[in-house]
Amino acid sequence: MTGAGVTRITYREAVKQAIREALAADSRVFLMGEDVGKYGGCFAVSKGLLDEFGEERIRDTPLSESAFVGAGIGAAMAVCGRSSRS
């Protein structure tokens, strides 16, 4: 059942909308993962985001979980370092 003003969307579209909102709200946010750029991600969740936000913010990564962890930690440290000096 849907009431007045309620829009039904798929889970996939809800995830895509949340990612898009996070990227639009904060220029420091980026998406990284296997095939999230040109391919559009698993189930096309990130399809179109590469065109919308560019390669600097939508990053395809190699198949390497340790690289994901290192990149995530490095990004977090860079942001924390900037905010603590401000």
N, C-alpha and C positions, 0 to 999 in steps of 0.2 A: 504494500500500500504506500502511496505517496500522497502527501498533503499539498496544500497550496504553497507554492514557492520552493518545493523540494525537487531537485533535479537528480535523476538516477543516472549514474555513470558506472562504468566497470571499475574493478579494483585496479586494473592496469592504468586507466585514465586518471584515477585518483592519485596513484603514485607519481605519474608523470606531472600532474598538476602541482603536487607538493614539491617535487624537485624544481620545476620551473619557478614556483613562488620563492623558494629558497635562493635560487640563482639570481632572480630579479631583485630580491631584497638586500643582498649583500654581495658586493663585488669580490669579496675574499672567498666565497663559496665556489667550489669546483666539483665536478663529477669525474671520477676515474674508475676504470674497470675494463674488463675484456670485452671488446666489440661494442662499447657504449657510444662510440662516435659515428663513424661511417655506416656501420651495420645497423645501428639503432637500438642495440641492446637486446637482451633476452625479452621475447614477446613484444618487441618494438617499444619498450617503455621509454627509452631515451630518443626515439626517432624524431628528428627535426631540431633537437636541442643543439646539435653541432652547428647547424646553419644559424640558429638564433643567437647563440652565445660564443661561438668561435672555438678554435682549437686550444686556446690558452685555458679555457674553463671546462671543456668537455674533452677528456683525454683517454684515448685508448691505451691500454697497458699490456705488457706481455703476460703470458701465463706464468706468473710468479707471485705467490702470496707474500713471500718475504719482501718483495719489492713494494707491494701495496702497503705493508706495515711500515716500512722505512719511509715511504713518501708521505704517508699519513702523519707519522710522528714528526717528520721534518716540517711539514706544513703547520702543524699545531705549534711547534716550537717557534717557528718564524712569526706566527700571529701573536703568541704570548710574549715573545721578545719585543715586538713593536708596541703592544699595548702597555707593557710595564714601563717603557721608556717615555710614553706620552704624558 
